[in-house]
């Protein structure tokens, strides 16, 4: 009975165009089963070795992630301490700013009302001065400090684990062995995304 193996590769088309995948139909030779069994063994050995290498890598990066996380926690603790000081200063500055703004705005509204009612030059002039002062004061409004973000062990680990996802070339080894045994790889292309 003939075995049929199918592997897929996705080729991305440019900017929103259709995406295609190429699959290979593996047509084994009719009379070379022993050779193909060798290919299977080589492929399985490669996959097992690759899996072991990945497991070792995952173990290593987990320890590395724990160390990075501890360092980031220490740094985060310092940042939180600094943030707490900054937030107290900010709250005090904001209270002072609000007092100034409230007083100026109250004066502005008074002179604005007098200017509208009487068209008095002095009142209108004072209103314009107060408007400018309010605009300047608005530009000086204290900025709230940014709260530091707590480190995430999961994010650190996920970033480091990405380096463990390595293609060991097992498929290429199998393909070379398969064709050397007299097998044929027949490619066929089909649309997988943005098809019309």
C-alpha positions as CSV (number, residue, x, y, z in Angstrom):
1,X,0.0,0.0,0.0
2,X,1.4,3.4,-0.9
3,X,2.1,6.0,1.7
4,X,1.1,9.6,1.0
5,X,2.8,12.3,2.9
6,X,1.8,16.0,2.6
7,X,3.6,19.0,3.8
8,X,2.6,22.6,3.2
9,X,4.4,25.8,2.7
10,X,2.7,29.2,2.6
11,X,3.8,31.8,0.2
12,X,2.6,35.3,1.0
13,X,1.6,37.5,-1.9
14,X,2.1,41.2,-1.8
15,X,-0.2,43.7,-0.1
16,X,-3.6,42.1,0.4
17,X,-3.3,39.9,-2.6
18,X,-4.1,36.2,-2.5
19,X,-2.0,33.9,-0.4
20,X,-1.0,30.5,-1.7
21,X,0.2,27.3,-0.2
22,X,2.2,24.7,-2.0
23,X,1.7,21.1,-0.9
24,X,3.7,18.1,-2.0
25,X,2.3,14.8,-2.8
26,X,4.8,12.1,-2.0
27,X,4.7,9.2,-4.5
28,X,6.9,6.4,-3.3
29,X,8.7,4.0,-5.6
30,X,6.9,0.7,-6.1
31,X,9.9,-1.6,-5.2
32,X,12.0,0.2,-2.6
33,X,10.2,-0.2,0.7
34,X,13.4,-0.9,2.7
35,X,15.0,2.4,1.5
36,X,11.8,4.3,2.5
37,X,11.8,2.7,5.9
38,X,15.4,4.1,6.4
39,X,14.0,7.5,5.5
40,X,11.2,7.1,8.1
41,X,13.8,6.2,10.7
42,X,16.1,9.1,9.8
43,X,13.1,11.5,9.9
44,X,11.8,10.1,13.3
45,X,15.4,10.3,14.8
46,X,15.7,13.9,13.6
47,X,12.3,14.9,15.1
48,X,13.2,13.2,18.4
49,X,16.6,14.9,18.5
50,X,14.9,18.2,17.7
51,X,12.3,17.7,20.4
52,X,15.0,16.9,23.0
53,X,17.0,20.0,21.9
54,X,13.8,22.1,22.2
55,X,13.1,20.7,25.7
56,X,16.6,21.6,26.9
57,X,16.3,25.0,25.4
58,X,12.9,25.6,27.2
59,X,14.4,24.5,30.5
60,X,17.4,26.9,30.0
61,X,15.2,29.8,29.1
62,X,12.9,29.2,32.0
63,X,15.8,29.7,34.4
64,X,16.9,32.7,32.4
65,X,13.4,34.2,32.5
66,X,13.2,33.7,36.3
67,X,16.5,35.6,36.7
68,X,15.4,38.4,34.4
69,X,12.0,38.6,36.2
70,X,13.7,38.9,39.6
71,X,15.9,41.7,38.3
72,X,12.9,43.5,36.7
73,X,11.0,43.2,40.0
74,X,13.8,44.9,41.9
75,X,13.9,47.7,39.3
76,X,10.1,47.9,39.4
77,X,10.2,48.3,43.2
78,X,12.5,51.3,42.8
79,X,10.3,52.8,40.1
80,X,7.2,52.4,42.3
81,X,9.0,54.2,45.2
82,X,10.0,57.0,42.9
83,X,6.5,57.1,41.4
84,X,4.9,57.4,44.9
85,X,7.1,60.5,45.6
86,X,6.3,62.0,42.2
87,X,2.6,61.5,42.6
88,X,2.6,63.3,46.0
89,X,4.5,66.2,44.5
90,X,2.0,66.1,41.5
91,X,-1.0,66.2,43.9
92,X,0.5,69.2,45.8
93,X,1.4,71.1,42.6
94,X,-2.1,70.4,41.2
95,X,-3.8,71.8,44.3
96,X,-1.7,74.9,44.1
97,X,-2.4,75.2,40.3
98,X,-6.2,74.7,40.9
99,X,-6.2,77.5,43.5
100,X,-4.4,79.9,41.1
101,X,-6.7,78.9,38.2
102,X,-9.9,79.2,40.2
103,X,-8.9,82.7,41.4
104,X,-7.8,83.9,38.0
105,X,-11.0,82.4,36.4
106,X,-13.2,84.1,39.0
107,X,-11.5,87.5,38.2
108,X,-11.8,86.8,34.5
109,X,-15.5,86.1,34.7
110,X,-16.1,89.3,36.7
111,X,-14.2,91.5,34.3
112,X,-15.7,89.7,31.3
113,X,-19.2,90.4,32.7
114,X,-18.4,94.1,33.3
115,X,-16.8,94.5,29.9
116,X,-19.9,93.0,28.2
117,X,-22.3,95.1,30.2
118,X,-20.5,98.5,30.2
119,X,-17.9,98.2,27.4
120,X,-15.5,99.8,29.9
121,X,-12.0,100.0,28.4
122,X,-10.2,99.2,31.7
123,X,-12.5,96.2,32.4
124,X,-12.1,94.9,28.8
125,X,-8.4,95.3,28.9
126,X,-8.1,93.5,32.3
127,X,-10.3,90.7,30.9
128,X,-8.0,90.2,28.0
129,X,-4.9,90.2,30.3
130,X,-6.6,87.6,32.5
131,X,-7.5,85.4,29.5
132,X,-3.8,85.4,28.5
133,X,-2.8,84.5,32.0
134,X,-5.3,81.7,32.1
135,X,-3.9,80.3,28.8
136,X,-0.4,80.5,30.1
137,X,-1.4,78.9,33.3
138,X,-3.2,76.1,31.4
139,X,0.1,75.4,29.6
140,X,1.8,75.0,33.0
141,X,-0.7,72.5,34.4
142,X,1.2,69.8,36.2
143,X,1.5,66.5,34.3
144,X,0.5,63.4,36.1
145,X,3.5,61.0,36.4
146,X,3.2,57.7,34.5
147,X,2.7,54.7,36.7
148,X,5.3,52.0,36.1
149,X,4.2,48.8,34.6
150,X,4.8,45.7,36.6
151,X,7.0,43.1,34.9
152,X,5.2,40.0,33.6
153,X,7.0,36.6,34.0
154,X,4.7,35.1,31.3
155,X,5.7,37.8,28.7
156,X,9.4,37.4,29.5
157,X,9.1,33.6,29.3
158,X,7.1,33.7,26.0
159,X,9.7,36.1,24.4
160,X,12.6,33.8,25.4
161,X,10.8,30.6,24.4
162,X,10.3,32.0,20.9
163,X,14.1,31.4,20.4
164,X,13.5,27.7,21.1
165,X,11.3,27.2,18.1
166,X,13.9,26.2,15.6
167,X,13.4,24.2,12.4
168,X,15.8,21.3,12.6
169,X,15.5,20.6,8.8
170,X,13.9,17.1,9.4
171,X,11.6,17.6,6.4
172,X,14.5,18.4,4.1
173,X,16.4,15.4,5.3
174,X,13.3,13.2,4.6
175,X,12.7,14.8,1.2
176,X,16.4,14.2,0.1
177,X,16.2,10.6,1.4
178,X,12.8,10.0,-0.3
179,X,13.9,11.2,-3.7
180,X,17.2,9.3,-3.4
181,X,15.1,6.1,-2.9
182,X,13.3,6.8,-6.2
183,X,10.3,8.6,-4.8
184,X,8.7,11.6,-6.5
185,X,7.6,14.9,-5.0
186,X,4.7,16.4,-7.0
187,X,4.0,20.0,-6.0
188,X,0.5,21.6,-6.3
189,X,-0.4,25.1,-5.4
190,X,-3.8,26.3,-4.0
191,X,-5.1,29.6,-2.6
192,X,-5.6,29.7,1.2
193,X,-6.5,33.4,1.8
194,X,-7.9,36.4,-0.1
195,X,-9.0,34.1,-2.9
196,X,-11.4,35.4,-5.6
